[in-house]
């Protein structure tokens, strides 16, 4: 299977053309303009990246940026990297790349709200830990939790007290707790994988995924340490999380894999009910987990751990049965997310072995994008994110806008 760079560029152009103008905000979704995952702020990232590399114009990009901030931007405690003021800040930061004056006034205004929000959220989370209560995904995950806010602070305010407080919280989150005779990881949530209270998850669960599980905090802790942003206990927290991943690593015919999540019953037996590797995606599955583990190895100077996770990802890519489970072209759990995660892993790898996997992955992305249905317009699961990954495949260079920092894989 082969797809030329010209063909991939044409596909990216087609998607950009289909997203030429922002539409009206749905009346039943007044938050949509401020959404990074499904709304205007996320789709603006495509036009920003294209303007920065000369494939689009700033007039086009500015239409999307101004639409995203046209309404009242939310900085309430329900805001996170993918919604509200933090999402707008991430979009504006991407647009401001390489220009001393572009959007700086708007950024200065929203930065203050993000810093204040991060402090409030971190203090509330630390108080929750002290009270001995279970967290929920929204406390620590990438989309709405403190891992996502930390990713933004790492770009906008890495030396701030807010960044320090977020890292302090993640260090505390990594500490195990004893609950009714069971030793649970600090990130054990009190709901099911869909954020609901259900009979099958009365005692909650432990999640491994990069989007909602502990590998999101691991990626942020490692990204910060790699950049020299370190708080007391950070190294130990990284090791604690890595040892948890070690203890739940499964060995299959196609290589190592990790469960998506485990229940209390599985924790007690030490065996997951999941019988084999899940879909190889950014959000869950080996690719996202392997990238977080690779970053942890790099951050702590553990070359063995880095190699182990790189080999786990390579074994995953060698397994046609796993790849066949990918059914869409999006970033979250589709070909675009797989490609971008592998591309980022390849840039840091201690081996050139990834070089042979990227062209066929790009071809899969192109083939699916060409023949698959174009049903969604958004960043995380729609054509905007797919087109951004296509740009990476075409130019084989780091995204100029840094758009994939919101995936915590950069």
C-alpha positions in Angstrom: 0.0 0.0 0.0 1.4 3.4 -1.0 0.1 6.9 -0.9 2.1 9.8 -2.2 2.7 13.0 -0.2 0.9 14.9 -3.0 -2.2 12.7 -2.5 -2.1 13.1 1.2 -1.7 16.9 0.8 -4.7 16.9 -1.5 -6.8 15.1 1.1 -5.8 17.6 3.8 -6.8 20.4 1.4 -10.1 18.7 0.8 -10.8 18.6 4.5 -9.8 22.2 4.9 -12.1 23.2 2.1 -15.0 21.4 3.8 -14.2 23.4 6.9 -13.8 26.7 5.1 -16.3 28.7 7.2 -17.4 28.2 10.8 -21.1 27.5 11.2 -23.6 28.9 13.7 -23.3 27.6 17.3 -26.2 25.1 17.9 -28.8 26.5 20.2 -28.7 23.4 22.3 -24.9 23.5 22.6 -24.0 27.1 23.5 -20.6 25.8 24.7 -19.6 24.5 21.2 -17.6 27.5 20.1 -15.3 27.1 23.1 -14.9 23.3 22.6 -11.5 21.9 21.5 -12.9 18.4 21.0 -16.0 19.1 18.9 -16.3 22.8 18.3 -14.9 25.9 16.8 -11.8 26.2 18.9 -10.6 22.8 17.9 -11.4 23.3 14.2 -9.5 26.6 14.3 -6.3 24.6 15.0 -6.4 23.2 11.5 -6.6 26.7 9.9 -4.0 28.1 12.3 -1.5 25.3 11.4 -2.2 25.8 7.7 -1.7 29.6 8.0 1.6 29.1 9.8 3.0 26.8 7.1 1.7 28.8 4.2 -1.0 26.4 3.1 -3.8 28.7 4.2 -4.3 32.3 5.1 -4.5 34.3 8.3 -7.8 35.7 7.1 -9.2 32.1 7.1 -7.7 31.3 10.5 -8.9 34.5 12.0 -12.5 33.8 11.1 -12.4 30.7 13.2 -10.5 32.3 16.1 -12.9 35.2 16.4 -15.9 32.8 16.2 -14.4 30.8 19.1 -14.2 33.9 21.3 -17.4 35.6 20.1 -19.4 34.6 23.2 -18.7 34.8 26.9 -15.8 32.5 27.5 -16.3 30.2 30.6 -13.6 30.1 33.3 -15.8 28.2 35.8 -14.5 25.1 37.6 -16.1 22.9 35.0 -13.7 24.3 32.4 -10.7 22.3 31.2 -8.2 22.0 28.4 -10.9 20.9 26.0 -13.6 23.4 27.0 -13.8 27.0 28.1 -11.0 29.5 28.8 -8.3 26.8 28.7 -9.4 25.6 25.3 -9.4 29.2 24.0 -6.0 29.8 25.6 -4.6 26.8 23.8 -6.0 27.9 20.5 -4.7 31.5 20.9 -1.3 30.2 22.0 -1.1 28.1 18.8 -2.1 31.1 16.7 0.5 33.3 18.4 3.4 31.0 17.4 6.3 32.9 15.9 4.7 36.4 16.2 5.4 38.9 18.9 2.1 40.7 18.7 -0.5 38.3 17.3 -3.3 37.7 19.9 -1.1 38.8 22.8 -3.7 41.0 24.4 -6.4 38.3 24.3 -3.8 35.8 25.7 -2.9 38.1 28.5 -6.5 38.3 29.6 -7.3 34.6 29.4 -3.9 33.5 31.0 -5.0 35.1 34.3 -8.2 33.1 34.3 -6.4 29.8 33.5 -3.9 30.3 36.3 -6.6 31.1 38.8 -8.7 28.1 37.6 -5.6 25.8 38.0 -5.0 27.0 41.5 -8.7 26.4 42.5 -8.8 23.0 40.9 -5.5 21.9 42.4 -6.5 23.0 45.9 -9.9 21.3 45.6 -8.2 18.1 44.5 -5.7 18.1 47.3 -8.5 18.7 49.8 -10.3 15.7 48.3 -7.2 13.6 48.8 -7.0 14.7 52.4 -10.6 13.9 53.0 -10.0 10.3 51.7 -12.6 10.5 48.9 -12.3 8.9 45.5 -11.6 11.2 42.5 -13.4 11.2 39.2 -11.9 11.5 35.7 -12.7 15.2 35.6 -10.3 15.8 38.5 -7.1 14.6 36.7 -7.7 13.6 33.1 -6.4 15.2 29.9 -9.8 16.5 28.6 -11.1 18.4 31.7 -8.8 17.6 34.5 -5.5 18.8 35.9 -3.3 16.8 33.5 -4.9 18.9 30.7 -4.6 22.1 32.5 -1.0 21.2 33.3 -0.2 20.7 29.6 -1.5 24.2 28.9 0.5 25.7 31.8 3.6 23.9 30.5 3.3 26.0 27.4 2.0 29.3 28.9 3.3 29.5 32.5 5.8 26.7 33.1 7.6 28.6 35.9 4.4 29.6 37.7 3.1 28.7 41.1 0.0 27.2 39.3 2.3 24.8 37.4 4.0 23.8 40.6 0.7 23.2 42.4 -0.6 21.0 39.6 2.5 18.9 39.8 2.2 18.8 43.6 -1.3 17.4 43.1 -0.2 14.7 40.6 2.6 13.6 43.0 -0.1 13.3 45.7 -2.4 11.4 43.3 0.3 8.8 42.7 0.4 7.8 46.3 -1.5 4.6 47.1 -4.3 4.5 49.6 -5.7 1.8 51.9 -9.5 1.4 51.7 -11.2 -1.3 53.7 -8.1 -3.6 53.6 -7.4 -3.1 49.9 -4.4 -1.0 48.7 -5.6 1.1 45.9 -3.7 3.5 43.6 -4.5 7.1 44.4 -6.1 7.6 41.0 -8.7 4.9 41.5 -12.0 6.5 40.6 -15.4 5.9 42.2 -17.4 5.5 38.9 -17.4 3.3 35.8 -15.4 4.0 32.7 -18.2 6.1 31.3 -18.3 8.3 34.4 -21.5 6.7 35.7 -22.4 4.9 38.9 -23.3 1.3 37.8 -23.8 -2.0 39.5 -20.7 -3.6 37.8 -18.4 -0.9 39.2 -19.8 -0.3 42.7 -16.2 -0.1 44.0 -15.0 2.0 41.0 -12.1 1.1 38.8 -8.5 1.8 37.9 -8.0 3.2 34.4 -4.8 2.8 32.3 -5.7 5.0 29.2 -3.9 8.2 28.2 -7.2 10.1 27.8 -8.8 9.3 31.2 -6.4 7.0 33.0 -3.1 7.3 34.9 -0.9 7.5 31.8 -2.2 11.0 31.2 -0.7 12.2 34.6 2.4 10.1 33.8 2.9 11.9 30.5 2.6 15.3 32.1 4.9 14.5 35.0 7.4 13.2 32.5 7.0 16.1 30.1 7.6 18.6 32.9 10.6 16.8 34.2 12.1 16.6 30.8 11.8 20.4 30.5 13.4 20.9 34.0 10.1 21.7 35.8 10.4 19.5 38.9 8.7 19.5 42.3 9.5 17.3 45.4 8.4 13.7 44.9 8.0 14.0 41.1 10.6 11.3 40.3 9.1 9.0 42.8 5.6 9.5 41.5 6.8 8.6 38.0 8.4 5.5 39.3 5.3 4.5 41.3 3.1 4.8 38.2 5.6 2.9 36.0 5.8 0.1 38.6 1.9 -0.1 38.5 2.1 -0.4 34.7 4.8 -3.1 35.1 2.7 -5.1 37.5 -0.3 -5.1 35.0 1.7 -5.7 31.8 0.4 -8.7 30.0 2.4 -10.8 27.5 0.7 -12.0 24.4 1.7 -13.6 21.1 1.8 -10.1 19.6 3.8 -8.6 22.5 3.1 -6.7 25.7 -0.2 -5.1 26.3 -2.1 -3.5 29.2 -5.8 -3.7 30.1 -8.0 -0.6 29.5 -9.1 -0.7 33.1 -9.5 -3.1 36.1 -12.2 -3.5 38.7 -11.6 -4.2 42.4 -12.2 -7.9 41.9 -9.5 -7.9 39.2 -7.2 -6.0 41.5 -7.6 -8.6 44.2 -6.9 -11.5 41.9 -4.1 -9.7 40.0 -5.6 -10.8 36.7 -7.5 -8.7 34.2 -10.7 -10.0 32.6 -9.7 -8.5 29.3 -8.3 -11.3 27.2 -6.1 -9.4 24.8 -4.9 -6.1 23.6 -7.6 -3.5 22.8 -7.8 -1.2 19.8 -4.4 0.4 19.3 -5.4 4.0 19.8 -4.2 7.2 21.4 -6.9 7.3 24.0 -6.7 3.6 25.1 -4.5 0.8 24.1 -0.8 0.2 23.6 0.2 3.3 21.6 -0.9 6.0 24.1 0.4 4.0 27.1 3.7 3.2 25.3 4.3 6.9 24.5 3.7 7.9 28.1 6.1 5.1 29.2 8.7 6.2 26.7 8.5 9.7 28.0 8.9 8.5 31.5 12.0 6.5 30.5 13.5 9.6 28.8 12.6 11.9 31.7 14.2 9.6 34.4 17.2 8.6 32.3 16.0 5.0 32.3 17.1 3.8 28.9 15.9 0.2 29.5 12.4 1.4 30.3 12.4 3.7 27.2 13.5 0.7 25.0 10.9 -1.6 26.5 8.0 0.8 25.6 9.4 1.5 22.2 9.5 -2.3 21.5 6.0 -2.7 22.9 4.8 -0.1 20.4 6.7 -1.8 17.5 5.2 -5.2 18.4 1.7 -3.6 18.4 2.3 -2.1 14.9 3.4 -5.6 13.7 0.1 -7.1 14.7 -2.5 -6.9 11.8 -5.2 -8.2 14.2 -4.8 -5.1 16.4 -4.6 -2.7 13.5 -7.7 -4.2 12.0 -9.7 -2.9 15.0 -9.2 0.7 13.9 -12.4 1.8 12.1 -12.2 5.6 11.8 -9.7 8.3 10.7 -9.9 10.5 13.8 -7.4 11.4 16.5 -9.0 9.9 19.6 -9.2 6.3 18.5 -8.5 6.3 14.8 -5.7 6.3 12.2 -4.9 10.0 12.8 -4.2 9.5 16.5 -2.2 6.4 15.9 -0.1 8.1 13.2 0.6 11.2 15.3 1.5 9.1 18.4 3.9 6.9 16.5 5.4 9.9 14.7 6.1 11.6 18.0 7.5 8.4 19.5 9.8 8.0 16.5 11.3 11.4 17.0 12.5 10.5 20.5 13.2 6.8 19.9 16.6 5.3 20.4 16.1 3.2 17.3 15.4 4.0 13.7 13.0 1.0 13.5 9.9 3.3 13.4 11.0 4.7 10.1 9.6 1.6 8.2 6.2 1.8 10.0 5.3 5.5 9.3 4.8 5.2 5.5 2.3 2.3 5.7 0.5 4.1 8.6 0.3 7.2 6.5 -1.1 5.1 3.6 -3.7 3.6 5.9 -4.7 7.1 7.1 -4.9 8.3 3.5 -6.9 5.3 2.3 -9.4 5.5 5.2 -9.7 9.3 4.8 -10.3 9.0 1.1 -12.9 6.3 1.2 -14.4 6.6 4.7 -17.4 8.7 5.5 -16.9 12.3 6.5 -19.4 12.5 9.3 -17.8 14.7 11.9 -16.1 18.1 11.5 -14.4 18.4 14.9 -10.8 18.1 16.1 -10.8 15.0 18.3 -13.0 12.7 16.3 -13.6 14.6 13.1 -12.0 15.8 9.9 -10.1 18.7 11.4 -7.9 16.4 13.5 -7.5 14.0 10.6 -6.3 16.8 8.4 -3.7 17.9 11.0 -2.3 14.4 11.2 -2.2 14.3 7.3 0.0 17.5 7.5 2.5 15.6 9.7 2.5 12.8 7.3 3.1 15.1 4.3 5.8 17.3 5.7 7.4 15.0 8.3 8.1 18.0 10.6 7.0 19.0 14.1 3.7 20.8 14.0 4.5 24.5 13.8 1.6 25.4 16.0 2.2 22.6 18.5 -1.4 21.5 18.1 -0.7 17.9 19.4 0.4 19.2 22.8 -3.2 18.9 23.9 -2.8 15.1 23.4 0.2 15.1 25.7 2.4 13.3 23.2 4.6 16.2 22.1 
